Amino acid sequence: MTTRDRVALITGASRGIGAATARRLATDGATVVLAARSGDQLRTVANDIEETTDGAAHAVPTDVTDPDAVQALVETTLERFGRLDAVVVNAGTGERRNVPLTELSLDEYRTVRATNIDGAFYTTRAVLDPLRETTGSLVFVGSYKGKYPSTSTPIYAASKWWLRGFAQSVAGRVGPDGVAVSLVNPTGVTTSFGRETREQPNSELLADDDALSAADVAETIVTALDQDAPGAITELDLFRRDIYERF
């Protein structure tokens, strides 16, 4: 399966890593299905991809916290394109930094859990059978904070620790069926992540020359997707070069 022949579904595709991954795949001619809650922004990304790349893009506004909406997303993809070769589980959200747990609202906790954990589960459950049919690839976008403690954002970190365990466990189940499952763990990326929960999103908080870009992460995701059977990149850490200085 070449990139040009792929039908790829990306969640959280209206901006940041998701949009960059969709563009990177479409640049090589893939058909990309973009999913996110923001319909207008999603369609803007899809139109831009159609106008500037050799690939095809289809926007399907979807709330990944709604299992029925996720199932409809996958069914729409299969009805329109007849197959599903690659899925990137990228949709995620964070919490306010350094908020004492006694002051963190239950709504904020539930929002992180619903998007990062429930959304990943609903998406995975819906795509496994189509990926078995094509012996396709499933990539989860994790985090540096899914491997190391985060005192500033413990709920977000815990959700990514969960994702890491889930991804590797799913790999154990579907690897024998020929599905490649990968987990990509980036450090801070200069995207708009955090704009809903902080005064400064990552794009303002992180220095460009010291941080990863969304395109950097997209390239790594495509590296995982490009592995030929029987090989699979099970986990790949993409850290800024000075990350261990903090220890």
PEJO-V447058 format. One record per backbone hydrogen bond with DSSP energy under -1.0 kcal/mol. NH is the residue of the N-H (numbers start at 0). CO is the residue of the C=O. Records with the same first field share a line. If there is no record, write none. Layout:
BEGIN
NH: CO, CO
END
This chain:
BEGIN
5: 2
7: 30
8: 85
9: 32
10: 87
12: 34
18: 14
19: 15
20: 16
21: 17
22: 18
23: 19
24: 20
25: 21
26: 22
28: 25
29: 24
30: 5
31: 55
32: 7
33: 57
34: 9
38: 36
41: 37
42: 38
43: 39
44: 40
45: 41
46: 42
47: 43
48: 44
49: 45
50: 46
51: 47
52: 48
55: 29
57: 31
59: 33
61: 35
65: 62
69: 65
70: 66
71: 67
72: 68
73: 69
74: 70
75: 71
76: 72
77: 73
78: 74
79: 75
80: 76
81: 77
84: 6
85: 6
86: 136
87: 8
88: 138
89: 87
97: 151
102: 99
103: 99
108: 104
109: 105
110: 106
111: 107
112: 108
113: 109
114: 110
115: 111
116: 112
117: 112
118: 113
120: 116
121: 117
122: 118
123: 119
124: 120
125: 121
126: 122
127: 123
130: 126
131: 127
132: 128
133: 129
135: 130
136: 84
137: 179
138: 86
139: 181
140: 88
141: 183
143: 185
145: 142
146: 143
147: 143
156: 152
157: 153
158: 154
159: 155
160: 156
161: 157
162: 158
163: 159
164: 160
165: 161
166: 162
167: 163
168: 164
169: 165
170: 166
171: 167
172: 168
173: 169
174: 170
176: 173
177: 174
178: 173
179: 135
181: 137
183: 139
184: 235
186: 237
189: 211
190: 188
194: 191
197: 193
201: 192
202: 190
203: 200
204: 200
205: 201
209: 206
211: 187
216: 212
217: 213
218: 214
219: 215
220: 216
221: 217
222: 218
223: 219
224: 220
225: 221
226: 223
230: 227
235: 182
237: 184
242: 239
244: 241
245: 242
246: 243
END
